[in-house]
């Protein structure tokens, strides 16, 4: 018997190889709860789109099993999985009107004409395109076409909607607008969504949980705030948000805090032990730019070092300060642009500081 708490989607030890030798997806396990918005995030070639295509039925799994509502679907053809799909290129029928595009998935399911009209109008209103039903896709903007593609994926009320880089063709402002639109549609309909993107800000904005892919392996699966604040390894720290990296060697460990000797004669700093091999091991320190203070006096932070100001960029709400520190000339500090902010000059040496708990000692 399947219960409400059972996952809607389950990947069980799924692997994929196209040539029988190289695995593009390696032992993938994932459960997606009903009503959840899960994003598969990673660089090109990391395996995220392949996982989505296996779930949709367009690619067979080489090993392992995929379940939908507890039922194995490896041998179920795509059109019988009852899944809505949204692609980057919209995939609308150019010879059909908007209403006809939305009606198509309902017609193939044998829904009556009066029900089709009602469902199509409801779907158009949902994406704020009421009154656009008689237009052809060519008469719509890119953002409007993408709205139609989203409406078509939802019009037959699927239990699961898959989206593969759906906003990749849109400009920045429209892309951000559509992120919130899809997020709000998900929240109002409570439909389960699995989303694929390489854009980390998009993933952070929209998702309940994010699976970060690299080299066919999920490096970390967690809610957006946890991924950003508590990355498990150096790849995740570098891929999610802006991140400062300092290389060094672990010299001592005291509970959760380790002392690290920075490369390049940068001195000793304290950091949170997260993913290290012990005393004497190499480590990458991860530190978010907004966690660093600049121009402060000794004693204000656990770690205080000298840094040379290389570049200052005014960005409205903050000043982006690039400094040289311990052989790293791309160390970024975000200085809030508030009353009484520190006045800096390029070329001067200043003090910067941060707390040990904000600096994570990760794999080398």
Beta strands, then each sheet from edge to edge (+ up, - down):
strand 1: 9-17
strand 2: 23-32
strand 3: 37-42
strand 4: 63-68
strand 5: 71-72
strand 6: 83-86
strand 7: 160-164
strand 8: 192-197
strand 9: 209-214
strand 10: 217-222
strand 11: 244-254
strand 12: 257-262
strand 13: 268-273
strand 14: 282-287
strand 15: 293-294
strand 16: 303-314
strand 17: 318-325
strand 18: 328-336
strand 19: 349-354
strand 20: 359-362
sheet 1: 2+ 1- 4+ 5-
sheet 2: 6+ 7+ 8+ 3+ 9+ 10-
sheet 3: 11+ 12- 13+ 20+ 14- 11+
sheet 4: 15+ 19- 16+ 17- 18+
end
